[in-house]
Amino acid sequence: MSEARQLPIGVFDSGVGGLSVLRALRAALPHERFVYLADSAHAPYGERGDAYVGARTHAITQYLLEQHHIKALVVACNTATAAAIHEVRSRYPALPLVGLEPAIKPALAVTRTGRVGVIGTRGTLTSAKFDKLLGSLAGQAEFVVQPCDGLAHAIERSVAQPEPSPGTPVGATETGALCARYIGAMGDFGTAPGQIDTLVLGCTHYIFVAHELRALAGPEVQFIETGEPVARQTRRLLETAGLLAAPNGDQAKEAPHTRLLTTGPVAMLQAAAQRWLGLPADCCETVSVP
């Protein structure tokens, strides 16, 4: 069991958006090793069918188990969770598994106006899993649901571009223009009666455009994302399974070992890793996952 504790945790997403979850995992689990896989060659998942996303999810899970001997898996993608989490649990019952779903339950605890906005990919927000979740909360709040076609993919592309200088209008960038389109379609934001006072970020990519979203929704609107809750749940599962890595001599003083893999161009992952996690380019590599 002591050897199993030192095995890495697998984390995957359709692209670089899941790095927001990895960032939270690294903060909450400082002695763990991680292998992150961005399936960028097959992104965006949110605009593909369930069968396709399910097949990719199974292929990546098998790859991470066979090639990296992961001790747990975090599906850092709302769309993949909705399409395939139940099948993965059935196929790998001994594998501690954490998935994502839009955090609309936590949003209920903080909304004061009773109007909650939810943004996500079309694949997530039209899934049977999300529909069931929404139905279970019927009557507790009014949910304004907005699919954001193209936004996750635009965020992926933006990492290869220079960051906008301070004062750049939101609509001057591709991501900002898409945020403006979708936030504008949802109605009024604010804390007055009838306004949306809470916004659920239902895609892991969206935390990386929080500045643009904040400029559009206003400073009083509360944002709800899933990175920290997922990290807490991962820690609970590892503790229950006796798989939580413990500091061991000099190892406790070392930075966590993190490998970043992509099925697409490595430059995009390197840029995202440096910008969002402060990780060096040499921790990234391209792999093939048939």
C-alpha positions in Angstrom: 0.0 0.0 0.0 2.9 2.4 0.7 4.1 2.0 -2.9 0.5 2.6 -4.2 0.4 5.9 -2.2 3.3 7.2 -4.4 1.6 6.5 -7.7 0.3 9.6 -9.5 -3.2 11.0 -9.8 -4.5 11.2 -13.4 -6.3 14.3 -14.5 -7.8 14.9 -18.0 -9.8 17.3 -20.0 -10.5 17.9 -23.7 -7.9 20.7 -23.6 -6.1 23.1 -21.3 -9.2 24.2 -19.3 -8.8 21.4 -16.8 -5.6 23.1 -15.7 -7.8 25.2 -13.5 -8.8 22.0 -11.6 -5.2 20.8 -11.6 -4.2 24.1 -10.0 -6.7 23.5 -7.2 -5.5 19.9 -6.8 -1.9 20.9 -6.5 -2.7 23.4 -3.8 -4.9 21.0 -1.8 -2.6 17.9 -2.2 0.9 19.3 -2.0 2.7 15.9 -1.7 0.9 14.2 -4.6 2.2 13.5 -8.1 0.0 14.3 -11.1 -0.3 13.3 -14.7 -2.5 15.7 -16.7 -3.6 14.9 -20.2 -5.2 17.4 -22.6 -6.9 15.7 -25.4 -6.5 18.7 -27.6 -6.4 16.8 -30.9 -10.0 15.8 -30.3 -11.3 19.0 -28.7 -13.7 20.6 -28.2 -15.7 17.8 -26.5 -18.6 20.2 -25.8 -19.6 20.3 -29.5 -19.4 16.6 -30.1 -21.8 13.7 -29.4 -21.9 11.6 -26.3 -20.7 8.5 -28.1 -17.6 10.2 -29.3 -16.8 11.8 -25.9 -17.5 8.4 -24.2 -15.1 6.6 -26.5 -12.3 9.2 -25.8 -12.9 9.1 -22.1 -12.5 5.3 -22.0 -9.4 5.5 -24.2 -7.7 8.1 -22.0 -8.6 6.3 -18.8 -7.1 3.0 -20.1 -4.0 4.9 -21.3 -3.4 6.6 -18.0 -3.9 3.3 -16.1 -1.6 1.3 -18.4 1.1 3.8 -19.1 1.2 5.8 -15.9 -0.3 3.4 -13.3 -2.5 6.1 -11.8 -4.1 5.5 -8.4 -7.1 7.8 -9.0 -8.7 9.7 -11.8 -10.1 13.2 -11.9 -12.3 13.8 -15.0 -11.7 17.6 -15.2 -14.3 18.1 -17.9 -18.0 18.7 -17.4 -18.9 17.3 -20.8 -16.9 14.1 -20.3 -18.4 13.6 -16.9 -21.9 14.0 -18.2 -21.3 11.7 -21.2 -19.3 8.9 -19.6 -18.7 9.0 -15.8 -21.2 6.2 -15.0 -19.7 3.8 -17.6 -16.1 4.5 -16.4 -17.2 3.8 -12.8 -18.8 0.5 -13.9 -15.7 -0.5 -15.9 -13.1 0.4 -13.3 -14.9 -0.1 -9.9 -11.7 -0.1 -7.9 -10.4 3.2 -9.3 -11.2 6.3 -7.1 -12.9 8.6 -9.6 -14.0 12.2 -9.4 -16.1 13.9 -12.0 -17.4 17.4 -12.5 -20.8 18.9 -12.8 -21.9 22.5 -12.9 -22.1 23.7 -9.3 -25.7 24.7 -9.2 -26.3 23.2 -5.8 -23.7 25.4 -4.1 -25.1 28.4 -6.0 -28.5 27.9 -4.2 -26.7 28.6 -0.9 -25.5 32.0 -1.9 -28.1 33.5 -4.2 -30.3 36.1 -2.7 -32.5 37.1 -5.7 -33.3 33.5 -6.6 -32.0 33.9 -10.1 -28.9 31.9 -11.0 -27.0 32.0 -14.3 -25.3 28.9 -15.6 -22.9 29.0 -18.5 -21.3 25.9 -20.0 -20.7 24.0 -23.3 -23.8 22.8 -25.2 -22.7 19.2 -24.6 -22.9 19.7 -20.8 -26.0 21.8 -20.6 -28.1 19.6 -23.0 -27.0 16.3 -21.3 -29.4 14.0 -19.5 -27.2 14.2 -16.5 -27.5 18.0 -16.3 -31.2 17.9 -17.0 -31.7 15.4 -14.1 -29.6 17.7 -11.8 -31.6 20.7 -12.8 -34.9 18.9 -12.3 -33.9 17.8 -8.8 -33.7 21.5 -7.8 -37.0 22.6 -9.5 -38.7 25.3 -7.6 -35.7 26.3 -5.4 -34.5 29.0 -7.8 -34.8 30.2 -11.4 -31.9 29.0 -13.5 -31.0 30.9 -16.6 -29.0 28.4 -18.7 -26.8 29.6 -21.5 -24.7 27.4 -23.8 -21.5 29.2 -24.9 -20.7 27.7 -28.3 -17.0 28.3 -29.2 -15.9 30.0 -26.0 -13.8 27.1 -24.6 -12.1 26.7 -28.0 -11.4 30.5 -28.1 -9.9 30.3 -24.6 -7.6 27.5 -25.9 -6.5 29.6 -28.8 -5.9 32.7 -26.6 -3.0 31.1 -24.6 -0.7 31.4 -27.6 -1.4 35.2 -27.9 0.0 38.0 -25.7 -2.2 38.9 -22.7 -4.3 42.0 -23.3 -2.8 45.1 -21.8 -4.7 46.8 -18.9 -7.5 48.9 -20.2 -8.2 46.9 -23.3 -12.0 46.9 -23.9 -13.6 43.5 -23.3 -15.0 43.2 -26.8 -11.6 43.8 -28.4 -10.5 40.2 -27.9 -12.2 37.0 -29.3 -12.9 35.6 -25.9 -14.2 38.9 -24.6 -16.5 39.3 -27.6 -18.0 35.8 -27.0 -18.4 36.5 -23.3 -20.2 39.7 -24.1 -22.5 37.9 -26.5 -23.5 35.2 -24.0 -23.7 37.3 -20.9 -25.8 39.8 -22.8 -28.2 37.1 -23.9 -28.9 36.1 -20.3 -30.6 39.2 -19.0 -29.8 41.6 -16.2 -27.1 40.9 -13.6 -27.0 42.5 -10.2 -28.4 42.2 -6.7 -31.8 43.9 -7.3 -35.0 41.7 -7.3 -35.3 39.9 -10.6 -31.6 40.1 -11.5 -29.1 37.3 -11.8 -26.9 37.6 -8.7 -24.9 34.3 -9.0 -23.1 32.9 -12.1 -22.1 29.2 -12.3 -19.0 28.6 -14.4 -20.0 25.3 -15.9 -16.8 24.6 -17.9 -13.3 24.4 -16.5 -12.0 26.8 -19.1 -14.2 29.7 -18.0 -12.3 30.6 -14.8 -9.5 31.8 -17.2 -11.8 34.5 -18.5 -13.2 35.5 -15.1 -11.8 39.0 -15.6 -13.9 39.5 -18.8 -17.0 37.9 -17.2 -16.6 40.1 -14.1 -16.4 43.2 -16.2 -19.6 42.3 -18.0 -21.7 40.9 -15.0 -20.6 43.4 -12.5 -18.6 43.3 -9.2 -21.5 42.2 -7.0 -22.3 39.0 -8.9 -20.9 35.9 -7.2 -19.1 33.4 -9.4 -19.2 29.6 -8.5 -16.6 27.2 -10.0 -15.6 23.7 -9.2 -11.9 23.5 -8.7 -11.7 23.7 -5.0 -14.7 21.3 -4.3 -13.2 18.8 -6.7 -9.9 19.0 -4.8 -11.6 18.4 -1.5 -13.5 15.4 -2.8 -10.3 13.9 -4.3 -8.6 14.2 -0.9 -11.6 12.5 0.8 -11.5 9.6 -1.6 -7.8 9.1 -1.3 -8.0 9.2 2.5 -10.8 6.6 2.5 -8.9 4.3 0.2 -5.7 4.7 2.2 -3.9 6.2 -0.9 -3.1 9.7 0.3 0.6 10.5 -0.2 2.4 11.5 2.9 5.6 13.6 3.3 8.6 11.3 3.6 11.9 12.9 4.5 13.4 15.1 1.9 10.5 14.3 -0.5 8.3 16.6 1.6 10.6 19.5 0.7 10.4 18.9 -3.1 7.8 20.5 -5.4 5.1 18.1 -6.5 6.0 16.2 -9.6 3.6 17.1 -12.4 3.7 15.8 -16.0 1.6 17.5 -18.6 0.7 15.6 -21.7 -1.3 16.6 -24.8 -2.5 14.8 -27.9 -2.3 18.1 -29.8 0.4 20.8 -30.3 2.7 20.9 -27.3 3.2 24.7 -27.7 -0.4 25.4 -26.6 0.0 23.3 -23.4 3.4 24.9 -22.6 2.0 28.4 -22.9 -1.0 27.5 -20.7 1.2 25.8 -18.1 3.5 28.7 -17.9 0.8 31.4 -17.8 -1.7 29.7 -15.5 0.4 27.3 -13.3 3.9 28.8 -13.5 5.2 25.4 -14.7 8.2 25.1 -17.0 7.9 24.1 -20.7 10.0 21.0 -20.2 7.2 19.3 -18.1 5.0 19.1 -21.3 5.1 16.6 -24.0 3.0 15.3 -26.9 1.6 11.7 -26.7 -0.6 9.5 -28.9 -3.8 8.1 -27.4 -5.6 6.1 -30.2 
